[in-house]
Structures are given as structure tokens and as C-alpha cells.
Amino acid sequence: MREYLFRRLSLLLFMLLTLTAFTFSLNYLFPGDVLTNLSGQVNSSYAQSQVLADKYQLEENIIVQYGAFLGRIFDGDWGYSLSSGQPVFEHILLLFPATIELCVYALAVAIVFGVPAGIIAAVFHKRWPDKIINSLTLMGFSIPIFWLALLLIMVFCLGLGLFPMSGRIGLLYEIEPYSHFILIDIIAQGFPYGGLAFIDALKHLALPTIVLAMYPTTVLIRFTRDSMLNVLEQNYIKTARAKGLNRRQLILHHALRNALLPVIKQIGLQFSTLLTLAMITEVIFSWPGVGRWLIESIYQRDYPAIQGGLLAVSVFVIFANMFAEFSHTLLNPISRNQAHGKI
């Protein structure tokens, strides 16, 4: 296990170095002045440009510049946004919690509905519950999330007026952003406004969460169903059935525990997928997250912001994937044996 962990950490370090090298190269690939792309400072005087050139070591070779770039990343100096003039790192710290909050709630919805539905479909294999769940799964898997988002807005926001169509909370409520997770901040302040702010935040969260949870829910249903069917065909299940155990005992005490092990890894992988899908969802629902900010930066050609957003999202995806795989290996002894000798 120690050797496996060492190999994974080595792979993680290599991936991070590759990512930072690619991000650093964008300063030369983007149009415009390299110094402006690095710092985000525009219309600088000659003296200011010389100071910035010394800071970013533009007179040195590319290796020294890359080393200085890594040092600035660890120091939190990610340059300044061309559109707002504010530090890019502050934007990321301010906006990333909103994206994480949306992804966590969407993943929770996907787990609550996806895993039980997959188990039911496997238990009633080739019968009407399985056929209904498979049909709904195929439909949900085929619907583009942007079309689903617009459809829900048209029906539940514009038509019925049950949910708001943008933002995280209504303008009537003033919530102090301690953690920048809106529900946690409302709870920490003791449910102000008689709990109305909490209900309003849930209404703002409902539709984006449903839209974002659609894809991982369908994936978890199909993955859980296939994993459950595979376990039910194993010899030890047939032996337990021959000993006289009923169907409920077979599923709860034997099949379910082993079938959920690969599902755990898939849950972690779906969380990284949610980060990319959240960008579209945040734009449609005007959700103030890092995905919407990154897409707006692309429209505005804000190159320092594009670099910072790309780096932050990619690092989080890498760590999420590594954590999911490590958790699966830790919980599954067979996976540890199969992983021996693999990178």
C-alpha cells in the first residue's frame, strides 16, 4: 500500500507540473504583450514595466521564468484581472465556494436517487420496474442540460412562478458571507428573517441542482445496475441462494456491499464531471460561481483570469479524481492487489 501511495503521489506531482507548464505557456500563446498576460497590468509606464519585468524575470531564460511562476502560484500572486482590475486569486476564493456548493448538492441528489434506482432496476431485472427505470435513464442521459435548464425555467419560473430563475438569494435578504456557502452562512447566523432567507436560498438552489444532477444520476443508475447484476451472478451468491437464504438477505447482506464498492469510485469521478457541467448551468441561471466567471473572462479576453480559472478548476478535478481512486483502493482489497505494479 505504501508503494502504491508513493506511485500515485508521484503521478499527481507529474500531472500538476504538466498543468502548470501548460498554464505558463499560455502567456506566450495568448495574443498581446507577455508582461500584460502575466501581470494583468495595462497602460503601465516605462518605470512600472521595468519593475514588472524584474518581478517576472523576463530577462532570464524560460526555465527561470517558469520557476518564478511556480513561486507566485504558491504565494497567491496570480496576477490581476484585465476587466475588474482585482487580483485573480481573490476572485477564485470568492467564487469557488458557490460552484462547490452547487456541485455537492447536485452530487447528493444524484446519489440519493441514482443508487437506489440502480439497485431496484437490478433486483427487478427484465421486469417492468427495470424497463421503466431504463427508459427514464435513457431519456435523462440524452437530454442536453442547457435545453433542460431552459425548459425548467419556462415552466416553473415563467409559467408557474414557483422558483426564481437567477442568483443565489433574493435581494431582500442581506446575508454576511462568512464561508461563502450560502446555506451554511444562513445557518451560522441563526436563520435570520424568520427562516425566510433559508427557504429563499433553497428555492434559488432547486432548479440549478436538478439540472446539474441529471447527468450524474443517469450514470449512477446505469453503473449501479450493471455492478449489481454482475455481483448477483457470482458463485458465492449462488451458493448463498442454495443454502436457503431469501432474496432480501442475499441483496442486503451479500450483494449490496460488494456491488457498491465500484460505485464509490464512480461517485468521485462524477464530482469532477460536475465541475465542467456547472459552467453551463451557472451561465443559464446566473449563478455567481467560478464557471460563469471563467466563461465571461473568455468572452472578455481576460487572459490572466482565464489562466487562473483554468488552473483552479483543473487542480480541483485532479485532486477529486485522485481522492476517488485512492478511496476505492483503500476500501477494496481486491483493487489493491490488482493495482500492484500499475502506475
N, C-alpha and C positions, 0 to 999 in steps of 0.2 A: 504493500500500500504506500509506503514511503517513497519507493522508486516511482510508482505511478504518479504520485502527487508532484514529485520533482519534475517529471516529464511534462506534466500539464502546466506547471508554473513556467517552465522554460518555453513552452509553446505560447503561453499567454504573453510573456515578455517579448517574444518574437513578433507576435501579432500587433502589440502596442507600438513597437518600434517601427514596424511597417506602416501602421496607420499614421503615426506622427511624421514619418518621412514623406508620405503622400500629402498630408496636410501642409507640410512645409513647402513642398514643391508647387502647391497651388499659388504661392506668392509670385512665382515666376511664370506660371501658366496663365494666370488671370491677366487681362489687358490692363494697361496703366503702369504707373510707377511702382517699382518693387517696394520702395520705402513706404509709400502710401498704403499698399496692400498689407504690409507688415504691421504698421502702427495705427492706421486709420486716421492719421493726421493729414489734413488737406490745407492748402494755401499757407504752408509754412514758410517763414523767412529763411534766408540763407544760413543764418546762425542756428536757427532751430533745426534745419535739415542736417547741419553738420553734427549737432548734438545727437539727433536721432540715428544718424549713420554710425556714430561711435557706439551708441547703445546697442544697435542691432548688428554691429561688427560687419558692415557691408564691405569694408576694405579687406577683410580676411577671406580665406578660401571657403568653399561651400560646407566643408566638414565643421569648421569652427562656427559658421553661422547656424548650422543645424544643432550643434551643442548648445549654443546660446538660446536657440528657440526652445529646446527641451527645458532649459533652466527657467525661462519665462513662463512656460506652461505650469511647472510646479510652483512657481511664485504667484500664480493667478494673474499674470500680466498677459492677457490675450489680445491686447490692442483695443482700439476704440471703434465703435460703430460709425460708419460714414453717415448714416441717416439721422441718428439721435445724438451722436457725439458722446455717448455714455460708454463706460467700459463694457466690453463684450462679456466678460466673466460675470459682472453684476447682472446683466440681462439673463444669463443662463441660470444663475442662482435664484433669480426672482421667478422665472417662468417654468423651470423644470418641474417643481412640485405639482403644478397644475396638470402637466402631462402624466406624471407618475400616478397621481390620484385617479385620473380618468382610466389609465391602463389597469390599475389594481382593481378598481370596481368592475371593469369590464371582464377581467380575468376571473373574478369571484363569481360573476353571473354565469360565465361560461362553464366553470367547474360545477356550480350548483345545478345547472340544467343539463349540461353535456354529459357528465359522467353517469348520473342515474339513467338518463335516456339511453346511453350506450349499453348499460347493463340490462335494462329492460328489453332492448332490441335483441341482445344475445340470448337472454333467457327464453324469449318467445320467438326463436329463430324460425323464419319462413312462415310465421303466422301473422295475423292482422296487426298486432302492435309493431312488429318488426317492419312490416310493409309501410305502415303509416309513418313511422319514425324515419325510415329510409327516404320516403318521398319528401317529407319536410326537410330533411337534411340536404338532399339534392337541390331542393328549391332554394334554401338558405345559402348553400355554397355557391350557387350560380348567380345570385343577385349582387350586383355591384354595390358597394357600401355607399357611394355617393348618390346613386339612384334611390336606395332605401332611405337615406337621410332626407332627401328632398321629398319623398313620398310621406314620411312621418311628419315632416314639417307642414306639408299641405293639409294632412288630415287632422292631426292633433293640435297644431298650433294655429293655423289659419282657419281651419274648418270648425273644430270643436272648441278651440281656445282653452284647452286643458293644461298645456305646458308652454313655457316661454321658449323662444326659438334661438336665443343667443345669450352669451355671457355665463357667469358662474353664480351670480346672485343679483337680486333686484337692486335698483338704485336707491330704494327707500331705506335700505339697511346698511349701516356702517359697521364693518367687522374689522378689528385690528388684526393685521396679518402677522401673527407670531411665527407660525410654522409654514405659512403659505399653502397649507392644506385646508380648504375652506370648511369642511365639516369638523375637522379637529379644532380649528380656531373657534368655531361657534360653540363647541362643547367646552373648550377651555375657558370661555367667557361666560359660562353658565346659562346657555340658551337664552340670549337676550331677545327682547321684543316678544316675550311670552312664548318662545319657541317658534314663532312665525318665520324667523330668519332661517332656522334649520329646515323647516318644511319647504321654504322657497328655494334653498340650495339643493334639496333633493329633487325638486321639480326641474331645476336647471340641469341637473346631472342625469336625469332619467333617459331622455332621448339620445344624447351622445353615448351613454353607456350601452344602450340597447343596440345602436348601430355598430359600435366598435366591438361588441361581444358576439355579433352574428357569425363572423368567420371562425374565431376560435371555438365557438360552441359546436359548429358543424364538424370541425376537425376532431374535437374531443369525442363527439358521439361516434364517429366512424372508427376512430382509433381504439376507443374503449370497447366497442362491439367486436372488432377484429381480435383484440387481445383476449377478451373474454371467451370468444369461440375457440381460439387456439388453446386456451387453458382447459376448457371443457373436453377437449379431445385427447388430453394427456392420459397416460396409463394410470397414474395414481388416482385420477378422478374416476376412471372406470373401475378401479379396484375398490374405491370407497363406495361406489354405487353397488358393486357386487356384494359388499358386506352388509347392505341393507339400509344405508343412510338415505334419508329422504332428500328431495330436491332442494329444500330450504337449507338443510345442513351442508349439502355439497357446495352450494353457492356462497353462503356466508362464512363458513369455516375453512373451506379449502380453495375454491376457485377465485373468490373475490380478492383475497390477499395477494395472490400471485399475479393476477391479471392487472392489478393497479400499479405494480412496480414500473413497467414501461410507460404507463400513463403519467407518472410523476415527472419523468424526463420530458415528455411531450408538453406538459403544462409549463415547464420552464422555457422551452423553446417557443411556445406560443406567446409568452410575455414579451420576448424580443420582437416578435412579429407585430404585436400590438403597437409598439412604438412607431413603426413605419406607417401602419394604418391610421394611427392617431393624427398624423399630419393632415390627411384629407378631412377627417372628422372635425378637427379643430378649425379648419378654414370654413367649413359649411356652417358650423354652429357658433362661430366667432368665439371659440374657447381660447382664453389667453394662455396658451401653452407654448412650449419651445418649438413645436412643429409648425404652428401657424406663423410664429416669428421667423423661423427659418425660411419658409416659403415666401413670406413678404420680403425678406432680405434678398432672395433670389430675384424677385421682381424688381427690386430697387438697385440691384447690382452692388449690394453692400458686401464687398469681398471679405473684410475682417469678420463680419457677423456670420457669413457662410462658412468660413473656416472654423470658427468657434462652435457653431451649431453642429456642423458635421463631426467634429472631434468629440463633442459631448455625447451626442446620440450614439456614435459608433462605439465609444468606450463602454457606454452602458449596455449596449447589445452584446458586446464581447463578454463582459462580466456576467451578464444574465445567462448566456449560453454555457459559460464555464461552470457557473454555480449549479445549473440544472444538471449538467453531466456529472459533476462531482457528487451531487446529492444522490443521483441514481446509482452511481458506483458504490457509494457508501452504504446504501440500503440493500443493494442486491449483490450477494456474494458471488453468484454466477457471473455477473458482469465484471467483477474484479478479476476473476480468473481469465475471462475472455480478453480483458483489456491488457493482460500481461504481455509485454513485448510490443505493444502498439504505441504509436505516438499520439 
